[in-house]
Amino acid sequence: MTWWLLVVVLPLLLLAQVTMTTRETLCDPGYYLTEQFQEGRSVRACRKCESGTFRSHPSAETSCVHCALCRDDQEVVTECSPTSDRQCQCKEGHFYCDSGSCTESCFRCKRCEGSTVLHPCNATRDTVCATESNPKPGTSSCSWPLLVVLALTLAFAINAFILIPCIRTILHNHSKKGNHGHINPGENKITAASGAQERGTGARGSSWGGASHLKHSYTHFLTRGPFMPLISGPPASGSRTHRT
């Protein structure tokens, strides 16, 4: 039975001793550990942090940490206490820069000259202005060239559909004037032995051929599109028959 007691009780005693020692060693937040010798033995005690120092966590340190001091470009947000450090922030009109490339921590806020303020300056962020690199939602810096191209394309299309039919009509009228009354010599040879009747018949055939050619040209003009060629050949020689 004795050895069972040793196995069970001894670990509990050791754990209690460690806990008591730890509790005696650690001091609460806002306190630091001191050690004094009285009557030849060491006496440990926790003392409160002096003014301007603090301890934010339980510790066995023998001193407290000095509170931070705000710079000239900063202002105090929260004063130092035995359990917390002093909190500082940039003064109004400045913002804090925590980047390693910043030579200073507080910078003067940017002013938006002639542009809209998207985000005002605060203690941790500079002013964001609506510039070309930050366009307003719904707008685009490349929209006006597209409008110019569309306008030029539309103007060209309108001019094409107006001018081309006019030019085609002028050319067609000029072609009609040049072909009016034209008689193909190869198709209207009159021999001396034909007589007056054959000459009259040849004259009527020539007149009929000219009228047929004008009718064919007009029909050809109406049926072709605005971009088709305008010049058409004379009617086939087989379209007329000569009586002998």
C-alpha positions in Angstrom: 0.0 0.0 0.0 2.8 2.4 0.8 4.3 2.3 -2.6 0.9 3.0 -4.2 0.7 6.1 -2.1 4.1 7.2 -3.2 3.2 6.6 -6.9 0.0 8.7 -6.6 0.8 11.3 -4.0 4.3 12.2 -4.9 3.5 13.5 -8.5 0.7 15.6 -7.0 3.0 17.2 -4.5 5.5 18.0 -7.1 2.9 19.6 -9.4 1.6 21.7 -6.5 5.1 22.8 -5.6 5.7 23.9 -9.2 2.4 25.8 -9.4 3.1 27.6 -6.1 6.6 28.5 -7.3 5.2 29.8 -10.6 2.6 31.8 -8.9 5.1 33.3 -6.6 7.5 34.1 -9.5 5.0 35.6 -12.0 3.7 39.1 -11.4 0.4 40.4 -12.7 0.2 43.0 -15.6 1.3 46.4 -14.3 3.8 44.9 -11.8 7.4 43.8 -11.9 9.3 41.3 -9.7 11.6 42.4 -7.0 13.9 40.2 -4.8 15.1 41.2 -1.3 17.0 39.4 1.4 15.6 39.4 4.8 17.3 37.5 7.7 19.5 35.6 5.3 16.8 34.4 3.0 15.5 35.7 -0.3 12.1 37.2 -0.4 10.4 37.9 -3.8 7.6 40.4 -4.2 5.8 42.2 -7.1 5.7 45.9 -7.2 3.6 48.2 -9.4 5.2 49.8 -12.4 6.4 53.4 -11.8 4.9 56.3 -13.8 6.0 56.2 -17.4 6.5 52.5 -17.4 4.2 49.5 -18.1 3.8 45.7 -18.2 0.9 44.5 -20.3 1.3 40.7 -19.6 2.1 38.6 -16.6 5.9 38.2 -16.3 8.8 37.5 -13.9 10.8 40.5 -15.3 12.5 42.7 -12.7 11.6 46.0 -14.3 8.8 47.6 -16.4 9.1 48.9 -20.0 9.2 52.7 -20.6 6.3 54.1 -22.4 6.7 55.4 -26.0 6.9 59.1 -26.6 4.9 60.8 -29.4 6.9 62.8 -31.9 6.3 66.4 -32.9 4.2 65.3 -35.9 2.1 63.0 -33.8 -0.6 63.4 -31.2 -1.6 61.3 -28.2 -4.5 59.0 -28.6 -4.2 57.0 -25.4 -2.0 58.0 -22.4 0.4 55.5 -20.9 -0.8 53.4 -18.0 0.9 50.6 -15.9 -0.8 48.0 -18.1 -0.6 49.6 -21.6 1.7 51.7 -23.7 1.0 55.2 -24.9 -0.8 55.3 -28.3 0.2 57.9 -30.8 -1.1 58.9 -34.3 -0.3 61.4 -36.9 -1.7 64.8 -36.5 -4.7 66.0 -38.5 -3.7 66.5 -42.1 -1.0 63.8 -42.0 -1.1 60.0 -42.5 1.2 57.3 -41.2 3.6 55.3 -43.4 4.8 52.0 -42.0 6.8 51.0 -45.1 10.5 50.4 -44.8 11.2 52.8 -47.7 9.6 55.7 -45.7 12.2 58.0 -44.2 9.5 59.5 -42.0 6.4 58.0 -40.4 4.0 60.8 -40.9 3.4 62.6 -44.2 1.3 65.5 -45.1 -2.0 64.5 -46.8 -2.2 65.2 -50.5 -4.7 67.8 -51.8 -6.9 67.2 -54.8 -6.5 70.3 -56.9 -9.3 70.5 -59.4 -10.3 66.8 -59.0 -12.8 64.9 -56.9 -11.7 63.2 -53.6 -12.5 59.5 -53.8 -11.2 58.7 -50.3 -10.3 61.4 -47.7 -7.0 61.3 -45.8 -7.0 59.6 -42.4 -4.4 58.6 -39.8 -3.3 55.5 -41.8 -4.1 56.4 -45.5 -3.3 59.2 -47.8 -5.9 61.1 -49.9 -7.1 59.3 -53.1 -8.0 61.7 -55.9 -10.0 61.0 -59.1 -7.2 61.4 -61.7 -6.5 59.6 -65.0 -5.0 56.6 -63.1 -8.2 56.5 -61.0 -11.1 57.2 -63.3 -14.6 57.5 -62.1 -16.7 54.4 -62.4 -18.6 54.1 -65.7 -16.1 56.2 -67.7 -13.1 55.3 -69.8 -10.2 57.4 -71.1 -10.2 55.6 -74.5 -13.9 56.1 -75.3 -13.5 59.3 -77.3 -11.2 57.9 -80.1 -13.8 55.2 -80.7 -16.6 57.8 -81.1 -14.4 59.7 -83.6 -13.8 56.5 -85.6 -17.5 55.6 -85.6 -18.5 59.2 -86.7 -16.0 59.2 -89.6 -17.2 55.8 -90.7 -20.8 56.9 -90.7 -20.0 60.1 -92.6 -18.1 58.1 -95.3 -21.0 55.6 -95.7 -23.6 58.4 -96.1 -21.4 60.2 -98.7 -20.8 57.0 -100.6 -24.6 56.2 -100.9 -25.4 59.8 -101.9 -22.5 60.6 -104.3 -22.1 57.3 -106.1 -25.7 57.2 -107.5 -25.4 60.8 -108.6 -22.1 60.1 -110.5 -23.6 57.0 -112.0 -26.6 59.0 -113.3 -24.3 61.7 -114.8 -22.2 59.1 -116.6 -25.3 57.3 -117.9 -26.8 60.5 -119.3 -23.5 61.3 -121.0 -23.5 57.8 -122.5 -27.0 58.3 -123.8 -26.1 61.5 -125.5 -23.1 60.0 -127.2 -25.0 56.9 -128.5 -28.1 58.8 -129.7 -28.7 58.3 -133.4 -25.5 56.2 -133.8 -25.6 53.8 -136.7 -23.2 51.0 -137.0 -21.7 51.2 -140.5 -21.1 47.5 -140.6 -24.7 46.7 -140.0 -26.3 49.2 -142.4 -24.5 48.8 -145.7 -26.7 49.6 -148.6 -25.9 48.3 -152.1 -26.6 50.2 -155.2 -28.9 47.4 -156.4 -31.2 47.5 -153.5 -33.3 50.4 -154.7 -35.3 52.9 -152.8 -37.4 50.3 -151.0 -34.2 48.6 -149.5 -32.8 52.0 -148.5 -36.0 52.8 -146.7 -36.0 49.4 -145.0 -32.3 49.9 -143.9 -33.1 53.4 -142.5 -36.0 52.0 -140.5 -33.8 49.1 -139.2 -31.1 51.6 -138.2 -33.6 53.7 -136.3 -35.0 50.6 -134.6 -31.5 49.5 -133.6 -30.7 52.9 -131.9 -34.0 52.8 -129.9 -33.3 49.2 -128.8 -29.8 50.1 -127.7 -31.1 53.0 -125.5 -33.8 50.8 -124.0 -31.2 48.1 -123.2 -28.9 50.7 -121.5 -31.7 52.1 -119.4 -32.9 48.6 -118.3 -29.2 47.8 -117.5 -28.9 50.9 -115.4 -32.0 50.1 -113.4 -31.2 46.5 -112.7 -27.5 46.9 -111.7 -26.5 47.8 -108.1 -24.9 51.2 -107.1 -21.4 49.8 -107.3 -21.7 47.8 -110.6 -19.9 49.0 -113.8 -21.9 51.5 -115.8 -20.6 50.8 -119.4 -22.4 48.2 -121.4 -21.8 47.0 -124.8 -24.0 47.5 -127.8 -26.7 45.0 -128.5 -25.7 41.9 -130.3 -25.7 42.1 -134.1 -28.0 39.1 -134.2 -30.8 41.1 -132.5 -31.9 42.5 -135.9 -32.8 40.7 -139.1 -32.4 42.2 -142.5 -34.7 41.4 -145.3 -33.1 40.8 -148.6 
